[in-house]
């Protein structure tokens, strides 16, 4: 065994196990031995001991006397003589034991560096060690830990992770984002005081969060060039907004920037990404499975998920994907024992981009988007209307392409720091910010919607209002360098673009139904309707009903009940559709208050029909 003095904070780790001994040899500085708490205890010359299978482990952080750094196991023969140490893996520290809020979901917090010296940390669930540890080894090796190839060494690695004595404790959580008053990032918990809080998952997280440069460099290089450009300011404010959603109880939802190629959509996504990480790695692609989308949502909870190239999503699944992300919960799946597992949950905003809208994509697959899907993914025209694509001001750059390049260069040089600083401010002031953000959202909704606007419009307006509030509050902290009101004005322009594309302030289902009813009569006209006053026999193939002159001189169409249900209202609930059409004055109700009227028809002595009036063509909104 190696005779080295062990750092003070390993003193408390001494323990006994199964007739063998562990020994830890740490030549790194004292603060490197424990990545969570401060060192405790007094120096000792005796390494902590723990027995296992008639042998002992050693953890050597630095090469010494021609020996490689790493975890070693030394066994003993029948005479008690030590065998040659077996190298198991590169240095792998077990920093703490983790457990959930209800003292379940125990695990180990692991810390190591890859061959390039890049640090990695993973809170691995203990349940993954119940078998042969294959899943754990696979993930560790994927993340750069060098592991010996022999079966003996692989088995010992799993044993080492289970029996190495650990005194430190950390609280584990199943997702990133808000946990009470603490905001959990992949490698940091902001607001944690008494105990460390770590994210624990079955796979080591590849953190998309990253930092380069400073807050001032980002503010002067990225935010300054975005100012005056509504789509760019909106994208940046989107990145700040999800942190506030939980404080004021806002639901998940998304925004989609739609426009032709090279219009500036990708630049907007890059600016949003720069708040939290590198524009090259933080954005993701729509091209993923439903399970993959759940995983992305879970690791972006209470943050912004950026998804580029909507056209790469399967058109048949695009609408379901929008529902999945906005509903904040994944599928319920069974465990190996057949019990229902807790489904993944999240709260987030997602920012998307593509050359076509969600409804256009779904129509290519022969599917019709409904209002719920279009409300969950608000479609915004990327073109700002100034003849410069997504830009309105070029800040002395000759073209939009030149400004786009300058913005991307600035975002690549400075990113991530402003997001962490924003988190620190929000965590520290979360109580007062909840009140301020809520008031700003209400102010935005009042300024941009009518008093009688339907719930769909109000719901989306609140989401835009959250973005505006976040932009203004971040500006108030000096993070953006913008003038007060900049975010409100920019987000207001984007909301107006969505409202115009959505079709105004009436409910989307109502307008969609009216459009479908108009299309039915415009397609068939009199070809499927018999003149109710005709004296000669008429040959009307595939008859839909009758027509007559109304009291106002216009033509009325009397639609038979089954045609109304199966064709006129196809895809809608017939009873709800009839009520809406009566309320809009498109259908004349009967004297009994029902939507259909009892009428004597040629060849049909007593029948109920739906009487459509000329009011149907008086405009797009009733």
Helices and strands as residue ranges (DSSP letters): G 8-13, E 21-25, H 30-33, E 55-60, E 70-75, E 86-89, E 92-99, E 107-113, E 119-125, G 126-129, H 134-142, H 151-163, E 169-173, E 177-179, E 182-185, E 188-190, E 197-199, H 215-218, I 219-223, H 224-226, H 230-248, E 253-258, H 265-274, E 284-285, H 290-298, E 304-308, G 310-312, H 318-327, E 349-354, H 358-364, H 371-376, E 377-381, H 400-413, H 417-428, H 430-448, H 455-476, H 486-502, H 508-524, E 529-531, E 545-549, E 555-560, H 561-563, I 564-568, H 574-583, E 587-588, E 597-601, E 604-612, G 614-617
